[in-house]
Amino acid sequence: MTIRVVLADDQQLIRTALRMVIADIEDVEVVGEAAGGEEAVALAEELTPDVVVMDIRMPGMDGIEATRRITTGPGDSRIVVLTTFDDDDYVYGALHAGASGFLVKDMALDDIIGAVRVVAAGDALIAPGVTRRLIQDFTAARPEQARARRDLKGITEREREVLTLVGTGLSNTEIAERLFISVATAKTYLTRLLSKLDARDRVQLVIIAYEAGLVSASR
């Protein structure tokens, strides 16, 4: 199945580079490009892509608002947010808006394509080296978020352990190794957590773990 992608970035150079790389990939196709948030929302509604690769800082409607409108709209498009470390102040809002992951613009283009595949498959991009740093920065910068403890009633102690490890950025394989369980069992716990906590994907579980105080900014 071909993954249909819309590129939303006000920098023509970024869109061109991604489009050129994607042109040589059989299972990914660029079906549209947008230079701003409003155009991205319109294209998502018109073309119903599998994934929108969304910049945060764009003229007019920014990527956070565009992400919110797309994820709450009628389609099933999933969002991968593009950012730089200088954009940290926006990432937390983007995740709450429904983004299924985020990338940094200095990543290798092949890694960006890999992330698109991950998100299109229904998972979320949790890159420990990037995601953990960004979310920890947000937690440290927002003490009010840490005080607003999330209610985790209804989950078991083992599910709480899994949620804590998800919050640190561990993959299913790493969680399985840490808890001495199979990868399949780790996936089962993750599925239960998504259902019980009404979370869209793994990224939202990371946010919940931080808001619930399971993971501190220093971990």
N, C-alpha and C positions, 0 to 999 in steps of 0.2 A: 504494500500500500504506500502510495506517495504521500509524504507529509507536506501539506500546503502551508506556506509561510507568508506572512505580511511583515515587511521591514518598516519600522517607524522610527525615524531618526532625522533630525534637522541637518545633520552633516552628510552631504552627498557622498563624501569619501568613504564613510562607514558603510553606507548602503551599497555603494559600488563594490567595495571589497567583499562584503558578504555575498552579494549577488554573483560575483565572479567565481567564488569558491563553490557556492551551491550549484552553479551551472554544470559542474563536473560530477555532481553526486546524483545517483540514480533515484534514490528514495526521498529526496527533498526538492521542492520546487518553490520558487518565489512567485507568488500570484499577484502581489501588489506592493507598492511602496508609498509611504506617507512621510511628509516633512513636518507634521505637527499632530497634536493629540486629536483635534476634531476630525482631521482627515483619517487618522487611524481608526477612530470609532466608526466612521462612515464606511470605510473599507471592510472592517470586521463584520458589520451588518450586511453589507452587500455580498461579500465573497465567502463568508463563514470559514476562514482559514482554521487549520488545526492549531497553529501557534502564531502569536504576534510577538516579534522581538521588539521590545519597546524601550526607547530612550526615556530618561526621566526629565531632563531639562530640554524643553522645546518651547518655541514661541507660542503664545496663546494658551491653549489648554495643555497643561503639563502631562507627563506620563502617568502620574499617580491618578489623576482624575480620569484620564482615558482608560486606565486599567480598571478602575471602579465601574465605569459605564459599560465596558465590554463584559466584565465578569458577572455583572448583574443584569445583563441584557438577555435576549432570547437565545443567543447562540451558545455554542460549547467551546469557543476559542479559549485557549490557555495562554497565559502571558509569561514571557521571560523578560525581565527588566534588565536593561543595560545600564551600567553605572560606572563611576570611578570612585576611588577612595575619598575623593573630595566631595562626593555626593552623599556621604554617610547620612546626612540629616534627612534624607528622603526615603531611605530604604525601609525603615520601619513602617512608614505610611504606605509604601508600595505593597508590602506584604499583607498589611491589613486590608488593602484595597482588593486583594484576591490574586496577586501575582503568585505563580507557581515556582518561582525561583528568580535568581538574579545573577548576572555575570559582570565582570569588570572588562572594560574595553581593551585592556592590555593583555587579555588572555589570547592564546593561540586560536586562530580561526577554526582549526579542527576541533578544539575543545568546545567552542561555541556551538558548532554543528552537533557535536555529541550531546550537549545540553538540550538542544532543540529536540533531539530524538527522545531523550529521557522524559521531557515534559510531555511530548506528544503521546508517549506510551501511558500517560496517566500518573506518573510519579512527579516528584518535585526535586529541584536541584538543590541539594544540600552539600556544598563543597566545604568540608571542615576548615580548610585553610582560609577560606574567604568568608563563608557564612558566619562562622563562629566569631570571627573578629568584628564583623559589621554589627551583628546583633548584640554582642557584648558591649560595643561602643554605645549602641542605642540604650541599652539597659542602664549603663553607667550615667548616661546623659539625661535619663528620665527617671529620677527617683520616685516620681509619683506613680509610674507604672509598676515599680516594685512594691509599692504600698497597696496597690489595688489587687489583692490576692484573688486569684481565680478559684472558683469553687470546683473541686475535683471529686465531689461525692459521686459514688456509683462505679468507680474504677477500683480494681483489686490492687493489692500491694505489689504484685508482680507487674501489673500494667503501669503502676506508678514508677517502678524501676525502669521499665522500658521507655516511658515518656521522658524520664530524666536523661537517659542516654541519648535519645533522639535530640533532646535540647542541647546536648554538647556537640552535636553534628556527626555522631557516629552513623555509619551505614548499617544495613540489616546484618551483613556478615560480621561486622565488628561487634554489634549488639549480641549476636548469637555467641560469639567467642567469649565476650565478657560475662555472659550469664550461663554459659555452658549448656546452651540449647541449640537446636537446629535452626538453620536459616528459615526454613518453612514455618517453624513455630514463632520465630521473631516476626515474620510477615503476618501471621495470624494475630499476634498481639497488636501489631500496628493497625490492622484492619478494625479490630475491636475498638481501639482508641479513637480512630477516625469517626466511627459510628457513635460511640458514647459521648464524645466531646463535640460532636457536630462540626468537625473540622473538614475543610475542603481537601486538604492534602498535607503532606509532611511538613511543609513550611509553616502552616498554621499550627501544627503540633509543637514546633519549635517555639513559636510565639507564646503558646499556652504554657509551655514548660517554664519559660522565663517569667510570665505574669503570675504563675502559681508559686513562684519562689523555689522551684525545684532545682534551678540552676542559677548560680550567682554570676555577676559580671566578671568575676575573676576566674571562673572555671572554663 
